Amino acid sequence: MEHADLLKKVRKIEIKSRGLTNQVFAGQYHSAFKGKGMTFSEVREYQYGDDVRSIDWNVTARLNHPYVKIHEEERELTVMLLIDVSGSGDYGTKSQLKRDLITEVSAVLSFSAIENNDKIGVILFSDQVEKFIPPQKGRKHILRIIRELLEFKPRHTGTDISDSLRYLTNVIKKRCTAFVISDFRDTGYARSLQIANNKHDVVALHVYDRREQELPKVGLIRIRNRETGGERWVDTGLKRVREDYHLKWSSHLDMMQEIFRKAGVDSVDLQTGADYVQPLIKLFKRRGQ
Protein backbone atom coordinates (compact mmCIF):
# COMPACT_ATOMS: atom_id res chain seq x y z
CA MET A 1 0.00 0.00 0.00
CA GLU A 2 1.40 3.41 -0.99
CA HIS A 3 2.23 5.72 1.92
CA ALA A 4 -0.29 8.40 0.82
CA ASP A 5 -3.04 5.78 0.39
CA LEU A 6 -2.25 4.31 3.80
CA LEU A 7 -2.45 7.70 5.51
CA LYS A 8 -5.76 8.41 3.77
CA LYS A 9 -7.19 5.07 4.90
CA VAL A 10 -5.91 5.55 8.47
CA ARG A 11 -7.46 9.02 8.59
CA LYS A 12 -10.78 7.71 7.26
CA ILE A 13 -10.91 5.00 9.91
CA GLU A 14 -9.93 7.51 12.61
CA ILE A 15 -12.71 9.93 11.66
CA LYS A 16 -15.35 7.18 11.61
CA SER A 17 -14.11 5.57 14.83
CA ARG A 18 -13.85 8.86 16.73
CA GLY A 19 -17.36 9.81 15.60
CA LEU A 20 -18.79 6.53 16.85
CA THR A 21 -16.84 6.75 20.09
CA ASN A 22 -17.96 10.30 20.87
CA GLN A 23 -21.56 10.13 19.67
CA VAL A 24 -22.73 6.53 19.99
CA PHE A 25 -20.61 4.88 22.67
CA ALA A 26 -20.49 7.85 25.04
CA GLY A 27 -20.90 6.35 28.51
CA GLN A 28 -21.67 2.85 27.19
CA TYR A 29 -18.07 1.65 27.18
CA HIS A 30 -17.36 3.06 30.63
CA SER A 31 -20.46 1.57 32.23
CA ALA A 32 -19.74 -1.79 30.58
CA PHE A 33 -16.22 -2.12 31.93
CA LYS A 34 -16.12 0.01 35.07
CA GLY A 35 -15.69 -2.00 38.22
CA LYS A 36 -13.85 -4.73 36.33
CA GLY A 37 -10.60 -3.24 37.54
CA MET A 38 -11.03 -2.86 41.30
CA THR A 39 -8.54 -2.08 43.98
CA PHE A 40 -8.88 -2.92 47.70
CA SER A 41 -9.66 0.11 49.84
CA GLU A 42 -10.82 -0.78 53.39
CA VAL A 43 -13.14 -2.98 55.45
CA ARG A 44 -16.39 -2.26 57.29
CA GLU A 45 -18.83 -4.29 59.36
CA TYR A 46 -21.07 -6.68 57.46
CA GLN A 47 -24.58 -5.34 56.81
CA TYR A 48 -27.70 -7.25 55.81
CA GLY A 49 -27.78 -7.61 52.03
CA ASP A 50 -23.99 -7.49 51.51
CA ASP A 51 -22.51 -10.05 49.13
CA VAL A 52 -21.07 -12.84 51.28
CA ARG A 53 -18.28 -13.24 48.72
CA SER A 54 -16.90 -9.87 49.83
CA ILE A 55 -16.38 -11.01 53.45
CA ASP A 56 -12.78 -10.57 54.65
CA TRP A 57 -12.34 -13.82 56.57
CA ASN A 58 -9.01 -12.81 58.12
CA VAL A 59 -10.42 -9.65 59.69
CA THR A 60 -13.66 -11.47 60.60
CA ALA A 61 -11.72 -14.19 62.47
CA ARG A 62 -9.50 -11.65 64.23
CA LEU A 63 -12.37 -9.43 65.45
CA ASN A 64 -14.91 -12.26 65.88
CA HIS A 65 -17.47 -10.32 63.85
CA PRO A 66 -18.17 -10.34 60.08
CA TYR A 67 -16.43 -7.65 58.05
CA VAL A 68 -16.57 -7.06 54.28
CA LYS A 69 -13.96 -5.66 51.93
CA ILE A 70 -14.70 -2.29 50.33
CA HIS A 71 -13.30 -1.84 46.86
CA GLU A 72 -13.00 1.25 44.73
CA GLU A 73 -12.81 1.45 40.98
CA GLU A 74 -9.36 1.82 39.56
CA ARG A 75 -9.08 5.02 37.55
CA GLU A 76 -7.19 3.30 34.78
CA LEU A 77 -7.89 0.01 33.03
CA THR A 78 -5.73 -1.91 30.62
CA VAL A 79 -7.52 -3.08 27.48
CA MET A 80 -5.97 -5.79 25.28
CA LEU A 81 -7.11 -6.63 21.76
CA LEU A 82 -6.32 -10.21 20.69
CA ILE A 83 -6.72 -9.89 16.94
CA ASP A 84 -6.95 -12.87 14.58
CA VAL A 85 -4.78 -12.23 11.49
CA SER A 86 -5.07 -15.77 10.06
CA GLY A 87 -5.83 -16.49 6.41
CA SER A 88 -9.60 -16.76 6.91
CA GLY A 89 -9.72 -13.00 7.56
CA ASP A 90 -9.33 -12.45 3.82
CA TYR A 91 -12.81 -13.89 3.24
CA GLY A 92 -15.81 -11.67 2.54
CA THR A 93 -18.66 -11.63 0.03
CA LYS A 94 -20.58 -8.40 0.65
CA SER A 95 -18.37 -5.34 0.14
CA GLN A 96 -16.24 -6.08 3.22
CA LEU A 97 -13.64 -8.65 4.22
CA LYS A 98 -13.63 -10.05 7.74
CA ARG A 99 -10.19 -8.44 8.14
CA ASP A 100 -11.66 -4.99 7.30
CA LEU A 101 -14.42 -5.39 9.87
CA ILE A 102 -11.89 -6.51 12.49
CA THR A 103 -9.80 -3.38 11.77
CA GLU A 104 -12.78 -1.04 12.17
CA VAL A 105 -14.02 -2.64 15.37
CA SER A 106 -10.49 -2.63 16.80
CA ALA A 107 -10.17 1.09 16.03
CA VAL A 108 -13.52 1.89 17.69
CA LEU A 109 -12.55 -0.05 20.83
CA SER A 110 -9.13 1.62 20.87
CA PHE A 111 -10.55 5.15 20.70
CA SER A 112 -13.19 4.23 23.32
CA ALA A 113 -10.37 3.08 25.61
CA ILE A 114 -8.28 6.25 25.34
CA GLU A 115 -11.40 8.43 25.73
CA ASN A 116 -11.74 6.76 29.14
CA ASN A 117 -8.04 7.23 29.94
CA ASP A 118 -7.34 3.50 29.58
CA LYS A 119 -4.25 1.90 28.14
CA ILE A 120 -4.67 -0.21 25.01
CA GLY A 121 -2.42 -3.03 23.78
CA VAL A 122 -2.58 -5.54 20.93
CA ILE A 123 -1.69 -9.18 20.31
CA LEU A 124 -1.82 -10.14 16.63
CA PHE A 125 -2.08 -13.90 16.24
CA SER A 126 -2.38 -16.62 13.60
CA ASP A 127 -1.32 -20.13 14.67
CA GLN A 128 1.34 -18.32 16.70
CA VAL A 129 1.68 -14.85 18.22
CA GLU A 130 2.79 -12.69 15.29
CA LYS A 131 3.20 -9.34 17.06
CA PHE A 132 2.77 -7.80 20.52
CA ILE A 133 2.15 -4.07 20.96
CA PRO A 134 2.46 -3.21 24.69
CA PRO A 135 -0.39 -1.21 26.29
CA GLN A 136 -0.04 2.55 26.05
CA LYS A 137 -2.24 5.64 25.88
CA GLY A 138 -2.70 8.39 23.32
CA ARG A 139 -3.80 9.10 19.74
CA LYS A 140 -0.34 8.44 18.32
CA HIS A 141 -0.41 4.94 19.80
CA ILE A 142 -3.90 4.25 18.37
CA LEU A 143 -2.83 5.38 14.90
CA ARG A 144 0.12 3.00 15.10
CA ILE A 145 -2.29 0.15 15.90
CA ILE A 146 -4.52 1.03 12.92
CA ARG A 147 -1.50 1.25 10.61
CA GLU A 148 -0.32 -2.16 11.79
CA LEU A 149 -3.73 -3.69 11.11
CA LEU A 150 -3.84 -2.22 7.61
CA GLU A 151 -0.28 -3.12 6.65
CA PHE A 152 0.58 -6.21 8.67
CA LYS A 153 1.47 -9.34 6.70
CA PRO A 154 1.29 -12.46 8.92
CA ARG A 155 3.93 -15.14 8.48
CA HIS A 156 1.39 -17.95 9.02
CA THR A 157 -2.19 -18.59 7.84
CA GLY A 158 -3.52 -20.97 10.52
CA THR A 159 -5.33 -20.17 13.81
CA ASP A 160 -4.34 -21.03 17.38
CA ILE A 161 -6.52 -19.13 19.87
CA SER A 162 -5.10 -21.07 22.84
CA ASP A 163 -1.57 -19.86 22.08
CA SER A 164 -2.68 -16.21 22.04
CA LEU A 165 -4.58 -16.61 25.33
CA ARG A 166 -1.56 -18.25 27.01
CA TYR A 167 0.60 -15.39 25.77
CA LEU A 168 -1.89 -12.89 27.24
CA THR A 169 -1.84 -14.51 30.70
CA ASN A 170 1.96 -14.66 30.66
CA VAL A 171 2.72 -11.14 29.44
CA ILE A 172 -0.06 -9.09 31.13
CA LYS A 173 0.28 -9.54 34.88
CA LYS A 174 -2.33 -7.02 36.03
CA ARG A 175 -6.01 -7.83 35.45
CA CYS A 176 -7.21 -6.38 32.14
CA THR A 177 -10.20 -6.40 29.80
CA ALA A 178 -9.29 -8.54 26.78
CA PHE A 179 -11.29 -8.59 23.53
CA VAL A 180 -10.68 -11.69 21.40
CA ILE A 181 -11.66 -10.60 17.86
CA SER A 182 -11.80 -13.64 15.60
CA ASP A 183 -13.97 -15.91 13.46
CA PHE A 184 -13.10 -18.64 16.00
CA ARG A 185 -12.38 -21.17 13.25
CA ASP A 186 -10.40 -23.24 15.71
CA THR A 187 -10.82 -26.02 18.26
CA GLY A 188 -9.25 -26.96 21.59
CA TYR A 189 -9.23 -23.45 23.09
CA ALA A 190 -11.93 -24.00 25.76
CA ARG A 191 -9.53 -24.62 28.67
CA SER A 192 -7.23 -21.71 27.74
CA LEU A 193 -10.24 -19.38 27.49
CA GLN A 194 -11.43 -20.41 30.95
CA ILE A 195 -7.97 -19.89 32.49
CA ALA A 196 -7.60 -16.48 30.79
CA ASN A 197 -11.06 -15.36 31.96
CA ASN A 198 -10.24 -16.36 35.55
CA LYS A 199 -7.32 -13.94 35.50
CA HIS A 200 -8.72 -11.28 33.16
CA ASP A 201 -12.09 -10.06 31.91
CA VAL A 202 -12.35 -11.70 28.48
CA VAL A 203 -14.93 -10.71 25.84
CA ALA A 204 -15.37 -12.63 22.56
CA LEU A 205 -16.21 -10.73 19.36
CA HIS A 206 -17.16 -13.33 16.75
CA VAL A 207 -16.71 -12.03 13.20
CA TYR A 208 -18.35 -13.92 10.32
CA ASP A 209 -19.59 -13.59 6.74
CA ARG A 210 -23.15 -14.51 5.71
CA ARG A 211 -21.84 -16.97 3.09
CA GLU A 212 -20.31 -19.00 5.91
CA GLN A 213 -23.88 -19.64 7.06
CA GLU A 214 -25.35 -20.78 3.77
CA LEU A 215 -24.34 -21.49 0.18
CA PRO A 216 -26.16 -19.76 -2.69
CA LYS A 217 -27.74 -21.99 -5.32
CA VAL A 218 -25.35 -21.17 -8.18
CA GLY A 219 -24.26 -24.57 -9.47
CA LEU A 220 -20.71 -25.91 -9.43
CA ILE A 221 -18.24 -23.68 -7.52
CA ARG A 222 -14.69 -24.04 -6.26
CA ILE A 223 -14.18 -23.50 -2.52
CA ARG A 224 -10.74 -22.67 -1.16
CA ASN A 225 -9.68 -22.92 2.50
CA ARG A 226 -7.62 -19.76 3.05
CA GLU A 227 -5.90 -21.20 6.11
CA THR A 228 -4.80 -24.57 4.70
CA GLY A 229 -4.75 -23.67 0.99
CA GLY A 230 -6.89 -26.73 0.18
CA GLU A 231 -9.46 -26.51 -2.64
CA ARG A 232 -12.51 -28.55 -3.64
CA TRP A 233 -15.42 -28.36 -6.05
CA VAL A 234 -18.93 -28.16 -4.61
CA ASP A 235 -22.23 -28.52 -6.45
CA THR A 236 -24.45 -25.90 -4.79
CA GLY A 237 -27.34 -26.98 -7.00
CA LEU A 238 -27.82 -30.01 -4.75
CA LYS A 239 -30.13 -29.33 -1.81
CA ARG A 240 -28.37 -31.86 0.47
CA VAL A 241 -25.03 -30.11 -0.16
CA ARG A 242 -26.49 -26.74 0.90
CA GLU A 243 -28.19 -28.31 3.93
CA ASP A 244 -24.99 -30.09 4.99
CA TYR A 245 -23.05 -26.81 4.67
CA HIS A 246 -25.56 -24.97 6.87
CA LEU A 247 -25.59 -27.84 9.39
CA LYS A 248 -21.80 -27.60 9.77
CA TRP A 249 -22.14 -23.85 10.40
CA SER A 250 -24.83 -24.43 13.05
CA SER A 251 -22.65 -27.04 14.78
CA HIS A 252 -19.69 -24.64 14.77
CA LEU A 253 -21.90 -21.90 16.26
CA ASP A 254 -23.35 -24.18 18.96
CA MET A 255 -19.90 -25.46 19.96
CA MET A 256 -18.52 -21.92 20.13
CA GLN A 257 -21.42 -20.59 22.24
CA GLU A 258 -21.12 -23.54 24.63
CA ILE A 259 -17.39 -22.82 25.09
CA PHE A 260 -18.15 -19.15 25.84
CA ARG A 261 -20.92 -20.09 28.27
CA LYS A 262 -18.78 -22.56 30.23
CA ALA A 263 -15.88 -20.09 30.40
CA GLY A 264 -18.21 -17.29 31.61
CA VAL A 265 -17.25 -15.11 28.65
CA ASP A 266 -19.58 -12.47 27.18
CA SER A 267 -19.81 -12.59 23.39
CA VAL A 268 -21.37 -10.92 20.36
CA ASP A 269 -21.70 -11.86 16.67
CA LEU A 270 -20.59 -9.28 14.09
CA GLN A 271 -21.35 -9.81 10.38
CA THR A 272 -19.35 -8.35 7.49
CA GLY A 273 -21.21 -5.71 5.51
CA ALA A 274 -23.70 -5.23 8.36
CA ASP A 275 -24.03 -2.71 11.19
CA TYR A 276 -21.72 -3.55 14.07
CA VAL A 277 -22.64 -0.53 16.20
CA GLN A 278 -25.95 -1.83 17.58
CA PRO A 279 -24.59 -5.30 18.49
CA LEU A 280 -21.69 -3.64 20.36
CA ILE A 281 -24.04 -1.25 22.17
CA LYS A 282 -26.24 -4.19 23.20
CA LEU A 283 -23.14 -5.99 24.50
CA PHE A 284 -22.05 -2.90 26.46
CA LYS A 285 -25.54 -2.38 27.90
CA ARG A 286 -25.79 -6.05 28.90
CA ARG A 287 -22.50 -5.82 30.74
CA GLY A 288 -23.36 -2.48 32.34
CA GLN A 289 -26.55 -3.75 34.00
C-alpha positions as MATLAB code, in Angstrom:
seq = 'MEHADLLKKVRKIEIKSRGLTNQVFAGQYHSAFKGKGMTFSEVREYQYGDDVRSIDWNVTARLNHPYVKIHEEERELTVMLLIDVSGSGDYGTKSQLKRDLITEVSAVLSFSAIENNDKIGVILFSDQVEKFIPPQKGRKHILRIIRELLEFKPRHTGTDISDSLRYLTNVIKKRCTAFVISDFRDTGYARSLQIANNKHDVVALHVYDRREQELPKVGLIRIRNRETGGERWVDTGLKRVREDYHLKWSSHLDMMQEIFRKAGVDSVDLQTGADYVQPLIKLFKRRGQ';
ca = [
       0.000    0.000    0.000;
       1.404    3.413   -0.991;
       2.230    5.717    1.916;
      -0.288    8.400    0.816;
      -3.043    5.780    0.385;
      -2.253    4.306    3.798;
      -2.447    7.705    5.510;
      -5.758    8.407    3.772;
      -7.188    5.071    4.898;
      -5.908    5.548    8.473;
      -7.459    9.021    8.592;
     -10.783    7.710    7.256;
     -10.914    4.999    9.914;
      -9.925    7.506   12.613;
     -12.714    9.934   11.665;
     -15.348    7.182   11.612;
     -14.114    5.572   14.834;
     -13.855    8.860   16.734;
     -17.356    9.810   15.605;
     -18.792    6.525   16.848;
     -16.838    6.746   20.093;
     -17.961   10.298   20.870;
     -21.564   10.128   19.671;
     -22.728    6.534   19.991;
     -20.612    4.883   22.665;
     -20.489    7.847   25.037;
     -20.900    6.348   28.507;
     -21.671    2.848   27.190;
     -18.073    1.651   27.176;
     -17.363    3.057   30.634;
     -20.459    1.569   32.232;
     -19.740   -1.793   30.582;
     -16.215   -2.122   31.926;
     -16.117    0.009   35.067;
     -15.690   -2.001   38.221;
     -13.853   -4.726   36.328;
     -10.600   -3.243   37.538;
     -11.029   -2.857   41.296;
      -8.544   -2.078   43.980;
      -8.881   -2.918   47.704;
      -9.663    0.106   49.838;
     -10.820   -0.780   53.389;
     -13.141   -2.976   55.449;
     -16.390   -2.259   57.291;
     -18.832   -4.286   59.357;
     -21.069   -6.679   57.461;
     -24.585   -5.337   56.809;
     -27.699   -7.253   55.811;
     -27.777   -7.614   52.028;
     -23.987   -7.494   51.515;
     -22.514  -10.045   49.126;
     -21.068  -12.844   51.281;
     -18.282  -13.244   48.717;
     -16.896   -9.875   49.832;
     -16.376  -11.010   53.452;
     -12.784  -10.574   54.646;
     -12.341  -13.823   56.565;
      -9.010  -12.813   58.118;
     -10.425   -9.646   59.693;
     -13.665  -11.473   60.599;
     -11.724  -14.187   62.469;
      -9.503  -11.650   64.233;
     -12.374   -9.429   65.448;
     -14.907  -12.257   65.880;
     -17.471  -10.315   63.852;
     -18.166  -10.339   60.079;
     -16.431   -7.651   58.049;
     -16.565   -7.061   54.280;
     -13.961   -5.656   51.926;
     -14.700   -2.292   50.333;
     -13.298   -1.837   46.859;
     -12.997    1.254   44.734;
     -12.811    1.455   40.979;
      -9.357    1.825   39.557;
      -9.078    5.023   37.547;
      -7.190    3.298   34.777;
      -7.888    0.014   33.032;
      -5.729   -1.908   30.620;
      -7.521   -3.085   27.479;
      -5.975   -5.790   25.283;
      -7.107   -6.628   21.759;
      -6.323  -10.209   20.690;
      -6.719   -9.893   16.936;
      -6.949  -12.870   14.579;
      -4.784  -12.231   11.486;
      -5.075  -15.773   10.062;
      -5.830  -16.490    6.407;
      -9.603  -16.755    6.913;
      -9.716  -13.002    7.561;
      -9.334  -12.447    3.817;
     -12.810  -13.894    3.244;
     -15.808  -11.673    2.536;
     -18.660  -11.630    0.033;
     -20.578   -8.398    0.651;
     -18.369   -5.339    0.137;
     -16.242   -6.079    3.219;
     -13.642   -8.650    4.219;
     -13.627  -10.055    7.743;
     -10.192   -8.436    8.138;
     -11.657   -4.994    7.297;
     -14.425   -5.395    9.867;
     -11.894   -6.511   12.488;
      -9.799   -3.383   11.771;
     -12.784   -1.035   12.167;
     -14.023   -2.643   15.373;
     -10.488   -2.629   16.805;
     -10.172    1.089   16.027;
     -13.519    1.889   17.690;
     -12.551   -0.052   20.826;
      -9.127    1.622   20.872;
     -10.550    5.151   20.701;
     -13.188    4.226   23.319;
     -10.367    3.076   25.607;
      -8.283    6.246   25.345;
     -11.397    8.432   25.727;
     -11.744    6.758   29.143;
      -8.041    7.225   29.937;
      -7.344    3.497   29.584;
      -4.245    1.898   28.138;
      -4.666   -0.214   25.011;
      -2.423   -3.030   23.779;
      -2.577   -5.541   20.934;
      -1.688   -9.177   20.311;
      -1.820  -10.136   16.632;
      -2.083  -13.905   16.242;
      -2.380  -16.623   13.604;
      -1.325  -20.126   14.670;
       1.337  -18.316   16.699;
       1.684  -14.855   18.223;
       2.795  -12.686   15.291;
       3.195   -9.342   17.063;
       2.771   -7.804   20.520;
       2.151   -4.069   20.958;
       2.460   -3.211   24.693;
      -0.392   -1.211   26.290;
      -0.041    2.554   26.050;
      -2.237    5.645   25.878;
      -2.700    8.392   23.315;
      -3.801    9.104   19.744;
      -0.336    8.437   18.318;
      -0.406    4.943   19.802;
      -3.898    4.255   18.375;
      -2.829    5.376   14.899;
       0.119    3.003   15.100;
      -2.294    0.146   15.905;
      -4.519    1.030   12.918;
      -1.499    1.252   10.610;
      -0.317   -2.163   11.788;
      -3.734   -3.692   11.114;
      -3.841   -2.217    7.608;
      -0.281   -3.118    6.646;
       0.583   -6.211    8.670;
       1.472   -9.336    6.701;
       1.294  -12.455    8.919;
       3.926  -15.145    8.476;
       1.388  -17.947    9.021;
      -2.186  -18.588    7.844;
      -3.522  -20.966   10.525;
      -5.327  -20.173   13.812;
      -4.341  -21.030   17.384;
      -6.517  -19.132   19.868;
      -5.102  -21.074   22.836;
      -1.575  -19.865   22.080;
      -2.682  -16.209   22.040;
      -4.579  -16.606   25.335;
      -1.560  -18.249   27.007;
       0.598  -15.392   25.769;
      -1.889  -12.886   27.239;
      -1.839  -14.508   30.695;
       1.963  -14.660   30.663;
       2.718  -11.142   29.442;
      -0.057   -9.094   31.130;
       0.276   -9.539   34.882;
      -2.328   -7.016   36.029;
      -6.014   -7.833   35.445;
      -7.208   -6.380   32.140;
     -10.198   -6.404   29.800;
      -9.294   -8.537   26.776;
     -11.289   -8.594   23.530;
     -10.676  -11.687   21.398;
     -11.655  -10.603   17.864;
     -11.803  -13.639   15.602;
     -13.974  -15.908   13.457;
     -13.099  -18.642   16.001;
     -12.383  -21.175   13.250;
     -10.395  -23.236   15.715;
     -10.819  -26.020   18.263;
      -9.247  -26.956   21.588;
      -9.232  -23.452   23.093;
     -11.925  -23.999   25.761;
      -9.530  -24.616   28.667;
      -7.233  -21.712   27.737;
     -10.237  -19.380   27.491;
     -11.430  -20.414   30.950;
      -7.969  -19.887   32.491;
      -7.597  -16.481   30.789;
     -11.056  -15.363   31.963;
     -10.239  -16.365   35.554;
      -7.319  -13.938   35.501;
      -8.716  -11.282   33.160;
     -12.088  -10.059   31.908;
     -12.352  -11.698   28.479;
     -14.928  -10.710   25.841;
     -15.373  -12.629   22.557;
     -16.211  -10.731   19.358;
     -17.164  -13.330   16.747;
     -16.712  -12.026   13.201;
     -18.347  -13.921   10.320;
     -19.593  -13.590    6.738;
     -23.151  -14.507    5.714;
     -21.843  -16.965    3.093;
     -20.313  -18.995    5.914;
     -23.880  -19.641    7.057;
     -25.351  -20.784    3.769;
     -24.344  -21.491    0.177;
     -26.157  -19.758   -2.688;
     -27.739  -21.989   -5.318;
     -25.353  -21.167   -8.177;
     -24.264  -24.569   -9.474;
     -20.708  -25.907   -9.429;
     -18.244  -23.683   -7.520;
     -14.687  -24.044   -6.259;
     -14.176  -23.496   -2.516;
     -10.741  -22.665   -1.159;
      -9.677  -22.923    2.501;
      -7.620  -19.765    3.053;
      -5.898  -21.203    6.111;
      -4.799  -24.568    4.695;
      -4.752  -23.670    0.991;
      -6.894  -26.728    0.179;
      -9.463  -26.508   -2.641;
     -12.512  -28.551   -3.638;
     -15.416  -28.355   -6.047;
     -18.929  -28.162   -4.612;
     -22.228  -28.521   -6.454;
     -24.450  -25.899   -4.786;
     -27.344  -26.982   -6.996;
     -27.823  -30.014   -4.750;
     -30.128  -29.334   -1.812;
     -28.372  -31.858    0.473;
     -25.028  -30.106   -0.163;
     -26.495  -26.743    0.895;
     -28.192  -28.312    3.931;
     -24.993  -30.089    4.993;
     -23.049  -26.815    4.671;
     -25.563  -24.968    6.869;
     -25.589  -27.841    9.394;
     -21.802  -27.596    9.771;
     -22.142  -23.846   10.400;
     -24.825  -24.427   13.052;
     -22.647  -27.040   14.778;
     -19.691  -24.635   14.771;
     -21.896  -21.897   16.261;
     -23.346  -24.179   18.956;
     -19.898  -25.457   19.962;
     -18.525  -21.924   20.134;
     -21.422  -20.595   22.243;
     -21.121  -23.542   24.632;
     -17.392  -22.822   25.091;
     -18.151  -19.149   25.841;
     -20.922  -20.093   28.273;
     -18.776  -22.561   30.227;
     -15.882  -20.087   30.403;
     -18.212  -17.294   31.605;
     -17.253  -15.115   28.646;
     -19.582  -12.471   27.177;
     -19.806  -12.593   23.385;
     -21.369  -10.916   20.365;
     -21.695  -11.861   16.669;
     -20.586   -9.275   14.089;
     -21.346   -9.808   10.384;
     -19.346   -8.348    7.491;
     -21.213   -5.708    5.508;
     -23.705   -5.227    8.357;
     -24.034   -2.714   11.187;
     -21.721   -3.552   14.072;
     -22.637   -0.528   16.198;
     -25.947   -1.827   17.580;
     -24.587   -5.297   18.489;
     -21.694   -3.643   20.364;
     -24.036   -1.247   22.173;
     -26.241   -4.191   23.204;
     -23.143   -5.986   24.502;
     -22.049   -2.901   26.462;
     -25.545   -2.379   27.896;
     -25.794   -6.051   28.896;
     -22.501   -5.819   30.739;
     -23.356   -2.479   32.344;
     -26.550   -3.754   33.995;
];
